[in-house]
Amino acid sequence: MPVISGSLGTKGLCDYEPVEFVFYRQMMKNQHHLEIKSPDSTLKILDLNLLYLHHLSSALSESEDEEKSGDIYRLFYWDEERETIESKVVSGVPNTLIQIYRTKKHEVPLHVLMSPISGSHSAASIFEKTIKPFLVSTDIQYLQCTLDSMSSMKRYIEETNFHEERPLFMLLSGDGVFHDLLNCYEAGEFDVCLIPCGTANALASSVGIYSIRDGIRAFTVGVKRNLTPLCVTLYGSWQETIKAGVVVSWGFHAQIVSQSENLRDHVGINRFKVIAHKLLGENNVYKGVVSTDSKRLCDTKYLLISRVPRLETMFIPCPTAKLDGPFKVLHISSSGDVEQKLREAYHGGIIESDGVSVITTDKVTVEIQDKMDEVCIDGYIIKAQKIVVQLDKVTIGILGFAS
């Protein structure tokens, strides 16, 4: 069952904590930083580590400096050494910073969903150590749920009364939980903040989130990036429609995901490279037809239908892919060099060449010859004989940073 949590409030903080003063900004290591001075110490915080300004009390009199506020704030920042959020009570905050980092109003609860089985199984500890104290200290109410399967996601959605028109979810997980949410929440559109706790974190890295700090900054000062999901219809002895938020694949990529699952807990993200090396030696060709409005492609080694540019932080097969509008189809035929193209993906992106097609489209059909075969949808492996991928009708908001 979801657990609702509120905040403890900040009343009385200034009664027993010393007020420190925001002094000025200057350059350090080619980056701007904020310098906070108190009678006995000076703290320097890089701009990239600034997270949030929570208003505590108004000034008793107007500030003598028109560029600074006399109000009292709690400044939250990321401590790189401890890898957690710290805070200071400050005054004299520059008005320019207040415009950027002032607390946003959250009239409805934030839905915090975490997966204890994603990646290195760190989501629960990150929530308890970092996210929960931050939400409590900033008076942000939240609903919390730990997920271990799509059925637990369905249960959470069914049992939660969503009073808001467009709910905001914070996901401490990998791409799989976003996929589950996409397919379980049927009441309309929603927004998502990603705290990357998975193995590859394809969606998070594609919106500029590479760390826990980045995810929190996206929540506080990020911009909303619109994502149009992929609508995937699978055919076999049945017909099923599934939404995808990251990738659909067949052939080499799908086999990497399928065959590496047993290595998840032992090898981590390197499991993909282990299986890729094995598959390169096999040099398999997958029989079937891949059709778009402009091309008909056969003899497939590698097929990627991608909503995002990155599948890992440094693995960028489709660098020009956008989160909304037409998606990318990357096809490597029997005459293409898969190994060379994978190297290109780790060095900025795959380039179209002989045997390699990169297509921008809003619909693609894959007809698999002879038998049912494995396809990958956001990391899930499903057998099908035919798939049709096109654009969904909803738009999901992803909090991140401009591309």
VOZADO-657579 format. One record per residue: residue in three letters; x, y, z of N, C-alpha, C, O in turn. Coordinates in steps of 0.05 Angstrom, whole numbers, plus 5000, padded with zeros to 4 digits. Each point is the difference from the previous one (the first is absolute). Layout:
! VOZADO-657579
ALAXYZXYZXYZXYZ
...
END
This chain:
! VOZADO-657579
MET501749765000498350245000501850255000502050005013
PRO497250214972501550255001499950125027498049995014
VAL504250144994500250135026500150304994501850104986
ILE496350065026500050294996501750125022499849935023
SER501950254968501750145019499850304996499750094978
GLY500550055043500050294999502650115008502049865001
SER498150405005502550135008499950065030497850035011
LEU504549995001500250075028499850305004499650105022
GLY500750054956499950295002502750125007501849865008
THR498450404990502550145005499750215021501850165005
LYS495949865008499550205020502049985023500549785011
GLY500750444996501950005022502949954992501750025017
LEU498849924958502849944992501850245006502349965009
CYS496750284985501850235004500450075029501750175007
ASP496849715011500350055028502649895011501150105020
TYR499949684968502349885011502249944980502149895007
GLU497550184968502249974980501150274993498450194995
PRO504249845003501150264992499350074972500049834982
VAL499550425013499550094973502650074987501650155010
GLU498949744966502450054985499350174976497750024993
PHE504350114996499550204980501149924972502449944998
VAL495950074982500949964973501650244992499050235002
PHE503549744990501850224997500250084970499250224993
TYR501949614990500250074972500649754984500649795011
ARG499450254962500649784982502650074985500450234993
GLN501249575003502450044984500749744986498749795003
MET503450224980500849764985501849825016501950105014
MET497749644985501849815012499949754982497949894995
LYS504450024996500249774982498350044975498649814991
ASN501450434999498550084975497049975004498549994980
GLN500550005045497250005005499350215021501650055018
HIS496050074980499250185021499549855026499049785000
HIS501650365022499349885025498950225018500550244996
LEU498049675024498850185020501849985025500849785008
GLU499750455004501750005024498350105023498850215000
ILE501149625021498450065024501950055023501649825007
LYS498150415006501850065022498550025026497850125001
SER503449775020499050035027502450105016502250024990
PRO497350065035502350115016502449825001502350105003
ASP497449644996502349835004500649814977501849835002
SER496850204975500649824978499050114974498450194999
THR502649704979499150074973499449744985501749825000
LEU496050174987499249774985499750074971498650204993
LYS502749654989499750054971498449774988500649775004
ILE497450304980498249814988499950054970499150224992
LEU501649594992499850034971497150034992498249875012
ASP501250294968497350044991498649744994497649975005
LEU503949844983498849744992499149855025498449814997
ASN502550265026499249865025497850145015499149905021
LEU500150344970497750145012497449864993499649924977
LEU498750035043497649854995497450165005498249994983
TYR501650155040497450095008500350235020501850005017
LEU496450194982499750215021497249985012498050044987
HIS502049895039497449975014499650245018501650055018
HIS496350104977499550255015499249945029498149845004
LEU503350295015499449955028498550245013498049965013
SER503050284982498650235012500850254984502050024987
SER496250185015500450254986501850195017500149975025
ALA501150214962501850195013498450205017497850084992
LEU503350005031498750205016500250284988498350175005
SER503749874979500350254986501249954972501149794995
GLU498650404987501049974973503049985000501450135016
SER499649714965502949974997501250264990498950144983
GLU503549935027501450234990501049974972500450194986
ASP500149565007500949944973497749914983498749795005
GLU500650374974497649944984500349744984498049884992
GLU504550035004500449754985499849755017500149784990
LYS499650265037499849775018497550025017499050225005
SER500149555004497649985017500949985029502049885007
GLY496450255010500549985029498549775013500349955024
ASP498149904960498549775010501949785008502349984991
ILE496649845026501649775010499149754983497749954997
TYR504349914993499649764984501649775011502150045013
ARG497049724982501749775003501049924972498449934982
LEU504250085014501249934975500949715000501649925016
PHE497349924965500749724997502149984978499750124979
TYR502349725026502149964980501149715001499649865020
TRP501750064959501049734998502949995010501750154990
ASP498849685030502749975011501449774985499249775003
GLU502750314980501349804983501649795016500049764992
GLU501250315030501549815015498249805014500749765000
ARG497150325012498349825014497849884982498649815007
GLU501250304968498049914981497250015011498549804999
THR500850425013497350045011499450295000501650174993
ILE496049905016499150285001500650115028499449885020
GLU501850364980500450155025498550274997499050074979
SER500950085043498550254999501350205019501349935020
LYS498250334974500850225018497750205000498750054981
VAL501050085043498150215002501450264993502150065011
VAL496850094969501550234989498150244997497649985000
SER503750254999498650254992501850154981502349914995
GLY496750314994501650154981500349854974502050034985
VAL495949815008500149844975499650194976498150155000
PRO503649834980499650164975497249944988499249764998
ASN499550444993497349974989500149824975498049864994
THR504250144991500249834976499949715008498949844985
LEU502350095038499949725009497249925010499149784996
ILE499650415017497349955010498149934976498349835002
GLN502050324976498349944977500449724989498149884989
ILE504350015014500649744989499349785020498849794993
TYR502050255032500049785020497850025021499949835018
ARG498450374981497850035020498149764998499449904978
THR499750015045498349775002497650024982498650205000
LYS500949594985497549984984497749915018500549855020
LYS497150234974497749925015499149724991499749964976
HIS499949865043499049734993497449975015499949935024
GLU497950124962497349995012499049725005498349955016
VAL502849864969499249725002502449825006502250094995
PRO497449685016502349835008501649914975499049964978
LEU503650035027501849884981499949705003499949905022
HIS500049954956499949715001502949894997501150014978
VAL500049895043502749895000499949704997499149865018
LEU501850044959500049714995502949914997501650114985
MET499049685030502849904999500149704996498249855008
SER503950064978500449724994502449905014502350084994
PRO497449745026502449895014501649814984502249935008
ILE496849994969501549804984501450134976501449864985
SER498250405011501450134977502950045006500950055022
GLY500749924957502950065001501449865023500049765002
SER501350405015501549905022498349985026501149985022
HIS496350024975498149975022500350225021499849965024
SER500850294967500650225018497750195004500250195015
ALA497549774972497850195000499050065028499650235008
ALA500049565008498950045027501950175018499150185014
SER503549764985501950155016500350294991500350185016
ILE499649864958500150274989497550165009500350245007
PHE497449634993497650145010500350075029499550235008
GLU501249585009500250055029502150205007499750175018
LYS502649824969502350175007499850284988500850195012
THR498049834964500250254985497350124994499450235006
ILE498949624980497550114990498050065022498850225001
LYS500749605017498050035021500650245018498350175004
PRO504249865007500650245016499650264985499150205012
PHE501549804963499750244983497050074997499350235004
LEU499049574990497250064997498750095027498450185000
VAL502449695022499050085026500850285007498350165009
SER504249914986501050275008498850224983500050235008
THR499049704968498950214983497049994999498750134983
ASP500149735036497050005003498649894975497850084994
ILE503549744992498749884976498749745008501449815009
GLN496050174989498649755007500449804977500250074977
TYR499949685031500549794980498749745008499549955023
LEU499949904956499149725003502349834992501350054980
GLN499349745035502349834995499149714995498349905015
CYS502949974966499449724995502549864989501450104983
THR499149675028502249834991498949794981498149865006
LEU503150124970498949824979502049774995502450045000
ASP496449734995501749774993499149864974501249814992
SER496750304995499049884976498050194987499250205013
MET499949734963497950164987497449975015498450195001
SER501149585012497549965015499950195024497850105007
SER504549955005500050195023499550294990498850165015
MET502149904961499450264988497050034995498850205006
LYS500149594983497150004995498450045025498050155001
ARG502949715020498650025026500250285011498050115011
TYR504350024987500350275010498250194984498650175013
ILE501349814961498350174984497149965007498550205002
GLU500749555001497249945006499150105028497750095004
GLU504149905015499350075028500550295007499250085022
THR501950074960500650285006497950184988499349974977
ASN499750225039498150204990501650244988501150165015
PHE498949854959501550224987498150244997498350014983
HIS502150195036498350234999501050214979498550164991
GLU504049825003501250194981499449924971499849774994
GLU500050434989499549954972502449874986499749834983
ARG502750265025502449894988502049945022501650175008
PRO498449595003501749935023503050014993500849974976
LEU500850075044502950014998501149765015499649965024
PHE501949874961501349765012503050055002501250104981
MET500049825041502949995003500849705000499149855017
LEU502550074964500749724997502949965008501950104988
LEU498549745033502749915008500349724989499449805013
SER501750184963499949754985501650024975501550204995
GLY498249604988501150014973497750044980497950115008
ASP502549824967498050054980497649825002497850074990
GLY502549705023497749815002497750115015497749954992
VAL502750205029497850105016498550224985497650025002
PHE503950144982498650194983498249864980497850094995
HIS503249694993498449844982497549905014497850014988
ASP502549895036497749905015497950225005497649964997
LEU503450275011498250235005498650084975497650055000
LEU503849964978498950074974497749824992498050094988
ASN502249665019498049804992497849965021498049874994
CYS502450235031498049955021498350255005497749975008
TYR503450274988498550245005498450074975501150084980
GLU496349885022498350034976498150245002498350044982
ALA502150135039498150225004500750254983498550195000
GLY503749804986500850244984503050045001501549815002
GLU499350444996502850074999501150055028498550055018
PHE504149934985501350045025502850114996501050004978
ASP500350085044502850104999501749825017499149875019
VAL503550124975501849825013502650145006501150154984
CYS499949805041502750085007501649745004499249835015
LEU503150154972501649765001502450025018501750184997
ILE498549645023502449985017501349744991499149785008
PRO503150234977501049764987501249805019502050055013
CYS496749724989500949785018500249744985500449795012
GLY499350214962500149764984502849944989501950115009
THR498249704973502549924988500850194977502250115001
ALA496149924979500650174977499050285002501350194991
ASN496349855021498850265003499950164974500850234998
ALA498149644981500050114973498350264999501050204990
LEU496649805022498350244998501250235016500150224991
ALA500949725033501250215017502350134986500250254999
SER501749594990502350124987499350154975501450194992
SER496349734996499150144975498850285006499750164982
VAL499749895044499050275007502050145018499350195014
GLY503349724985502150145014500349935029501250165016
ILE497649624993500249915028502049765001499349794990
TYR503050265023502049795001500649915029501749825004
SER497050315016500749945028497650065017498050114991
ILE502249815035497850065019499750315002497850105000
ARG504550045002499950295001498550124976498350175004
ASP502349734972498650114976497049955002498550174992
GLY500749605018497249945003498650195018497750094995
ILE503649975028498850195019499950284988498050145003
ARG504149944983500050264987497850024978498850214996
ALA500749574990497950004981497350045013498250144989
PHE501549755035497550045015499650295009497850105000
THR504450035008499850275010500250224979498650195001
VAL503249774980500550224980499949914971500650154982
GLY498749595014500049904973497750104982498250145010
VAL502049814965497950074981498549754992501149785000
LYS496450254992498449774992500649944970499650174983
ARG501249595012500449904973497749824993499449815014
ASN499350244963497749844992501049744987501750014982
LEU497149775026500649744988497549884989498049975014
THR502149954961497749864987500749705000501849924985
PRO496849925030500749715001499649874973498650104983
LEU502649675015499549834976497849805007499949895022
CYS498350074959497849815003500749764984500250014975
VAL500249765039501149764987497849795000499049915021
THR500250004955498049794998501549744991501450004980
LEU498249795036501449754995497949794990497849995010
TYR503149854971498349804988501449735003502449974995
GLY496049835012500949724999497549834997498550034981
SER501049805038497449865001498050185014497749925004
TRP503250315004498450205015500850284990501750024983
GLN497050185027500750284994500150165026498149975016
GLU504050194988500350155024501350274994501750014982
THR497450195032501250274996501450095026498849995021
ILE503650104976501750085023501250274993500750064977
LYS499650125043501350254996503049975008500749865019
ALA501050284965502850005006500950295003499250184985
GLY502649875034501050275005502950034992501050235000
VAL500349554994502950024994500749874973501050134982
VAL498649605016501049864977498449754994499049875018
VAL500950064956499049754991502149884982501150144983
SER499649605020502149894984499549714993498349875012
TRP503150054967499949724991502849934989501450174990
GLY499349585013502749914991502150045021499649925023
PHE502650194969502450025017499450135027500749895021
HIS498150344979499550155025498149845018500449985024
ALA497449924965498149845016501449765012499449935023
GLN502449944963501449775011502050075022500449855018
ILE500850394979501750095022498450035026500949905021
VAL496850224977498350045024499149735011500149955024
SER499049884958498949745008502149825013499649905022
GLN502750084965502049815010501650105023501449855014
SER498550414991501650125022498550005026501250075021
GLU496349874979498450035025501149835023500050095023
ASN501049674971501149835021502650115012500949915021
LEU500350284965502550125010499550265016501950125010
ARG495649964992499350265011501450055028501250215004
ASP498549605014500950055027503049955003501250065021
HIS500149834959502849935002501950194985502250055009
VAL496850054969501850154982499150304998501650174991
GLY495949895016499050274997499750084971499349844983
ILE501450415011499650114973501949864980499450004976
ASN502849895033501949874982498949744988501249894982
ARG496550025029498849764989499350034971500149814984
PHE499250445008499250054972502549964982499749884978
LYS502650205031502449974983500849714999501049904979
VAL498649955043500749725000498449854979501149844984
ILE496350205015498349874981500450104972499949854980
ALA500650415017500650124974502449864987500049944976
HIS502150025040502449874989499349714991501049924979
LYS497449945036499149734992498550014974500449844982
LEU497750355015498350014977501550094975499449914978
LEU502650265026501650084977501449764988500449994975
GLY500549835041501249754990498149824985500849864982
GLU496750155025498049844987499150124973499349854982
ASN500750425016499450134975497349924989499749944976
ASN498250065041497449914992498650204981500350255003
VAL498149654979498350164983497149915005499449765000
TYR498950445005497249945008498250054976499950224989
LYS498749575003498450024975497250135006498649935018
GLY500850264965497550145002500150264984502050064986
VAL495950095015499850254984499350235019498149995016
VAL503550224981499550255016499150214980501450074981
SER496250045023498850184980499250275013498850015021
THR502050214965499150265007498750124974499949864980
ASP499250395022498950124976502050034977499350004977
SER503250025031502150054979501849774994501450004979
LYS498749795038501949784995498849735008498249985016
ARG502949824971499449725006502749865003501549974981
LEU499049945044502649895007499949715008498149925013
CYS503849924978500149715006502649925012501850175004
ASP498449585003502549885010501250175023502150134996
THR496649875026500650185022502149875019499749775009
LYS502350394998501849935022499250155025500049895022
TYR499350374974499650175023497750194993500150154980
LEU497849855036497750194996499450135026499449885021
LEU500750394979499450165023497950214992500450154981
ILE497449855033497950204996500150175026499049925021
SER502150324976500850155024498450265004499850164981
ARG499349885043498750255008502150205012499550245001
VAL502849655007502050175014502749984986500549814985
PRO501250395019502749994987501949815014501749874987
ARG498150105040501949845015498749755011497750015010
LEU503749774989499149765014501649955025499249865018
GLU503250274984501550015025501350284999499750154981
THR501649935041501250265001501850054977500050224988
MET501749595005502050034979499349854974501550014981
PHE496349855019499249854976497850154986497750015010
ILE502950114967498250194986499649914972501150114981
PRO497249695014499649904973498550194982500550014976
CYS497750155035498350184984500250285011498050105012
PRO504250044983500450275013498050214992499650195015
THR499149784962498050204991497149935008498250144992
ALA501549645023497349935008498850215019501550115017
LYS496049944980498550195017498049855017499049794992
LEU500250335031498149875017497150014990498449835007
ASP501150364976497350034988500150014970502250044988
GLY495549924999500050004971501049744989500149805015
PRO500650194959501049754988502449885015501550155012
PHE498749594987502149865014502149904980499750034976
LYS502449855034502249904984499949704997499449855019
VAL501150054956500449724995502849964990500850114980
LEU500849735035502749944993500149714991499449825016
HIS501450134959500049734989502849944989501050154983
ILE500149625026502549914989499549734986499149815013
SER501450184961499449754985502449815001502050055013
SER497749734972502149805000502750104989502149895006
SER497850324978502550124989501250215018502250104994
GLY496549975028501050205018501849885021499849775007
ASP502050405003502049915020498950095028500350235008
VAL498549585006498850075026502150095020499650195015
GLU502649674986502150075019501050294996500350145020
GLN500149934955500950284994497950205009500750215010
LYS496849724985497850195006499750035030499350225010
LEU501149575005499850025029502350185011499550155019
ARG502849834969502250185008499250294995500550185016
GLU498249874961499150274994498050105020500150245008
ALA498249585002498050095020501350095026498950165014
TYR503549734992501450095024501850244994501350105018
HIS498650004958501650244993498350214986500850134981
GLY496749905028498450224991497649934983498150164998
GLY501849594991497649934985500649844975502150024988
ILE496049815004500349834977499550164974498050154998
ILE503849814983499850154975498949824978500849774997
GLU497350344987498849844978502249944979501550184993
SER498549574998502049924980499049754986497749935003
ASP504049944981499149764986499149795020501449935019
GLY496149974977498949805017498850115026499049855016
VAL501150424987499050125024498150234993500750184985
SER496849795024498050214995499050135026499549865020
VAL500350404980498950155022497650154989500350194983
ILE497349745026497550114988498550155022499849915023
THR499150324969498250155018497149954990499450054977
THR498949845040497349924992498050025023500850035023
ASP496749944970498049985021498549735000498149965014
LYS503049854969498949735000502049814988501250064979
VAL499049715033501749794989498749735006498949955021
THR501349874959498949735003502349804998501650014982
VAL498449795036502149794999498549744998498549925017
GLU502049944961498849734995502249795002501850004983
ILE498149845037502049805006499449744985497849905001
GLN504250004984499549774983500049745015501649965019
ASP496649864973500049725009499049955028498349825003
LYS502650325017499349935027499850245018500950224993
MET498049745031500050215021502950055008501649815003
ASP499050445002502750065009499950215022497950135004
GLU504349905010500150195023500350284991501750074983
VAL496650115028500450294996500350125028499049895019
CYS502350334981500550145026498450265000500150164981
ILE498449885040498450255004500850115027499149905021
ASP502550314979500950135025501249805019499650035025
GLY501949784965501349805017498449755005501149805010
TYR496350204984498449765002500249844974500050114978
ILE500349625025500249834977497349864995498949875018
ILE500150164958497449884992500449864973501450114983
LYS497349675013500149864974497750094983497750025009
ALA502950034966498050084981500849934972502449944995
GLN495750064986500749954972499850254983501150014978
LYS497550195033499850254986499650225020498549975020
ILE502750264976499650235017499550254983501350034979
VAL497050145030499550264987500450215021498850005021
VAL503050194973500750215019499250274988500850074978
GLN497650085037499350274991499750185025500449915022
LEU499050344973499950205022497549975016497849954989
ASP502450075038497750005017498750285000501150194988
LYS496649835024498550254999500450185024499350235000
VAL502049665021500450165024502850125000501749924985
THR498750285033502650125003500749995030498550085017
ILE503949824989501049985027502150225005501850044983
GLY498150095039502050205007502349885016499549885020
ILE502950164970502449905014501650245010500950164984
LEU499549865042501650225010502949944996501149805008
GLY500250394978502849964993501350264993499350215011
PHE502549784970501550244992499950024970499749804986
ALA500550445004499750054971502249854985502249975009
SER497049934967501949844984501950194986501849904985
END
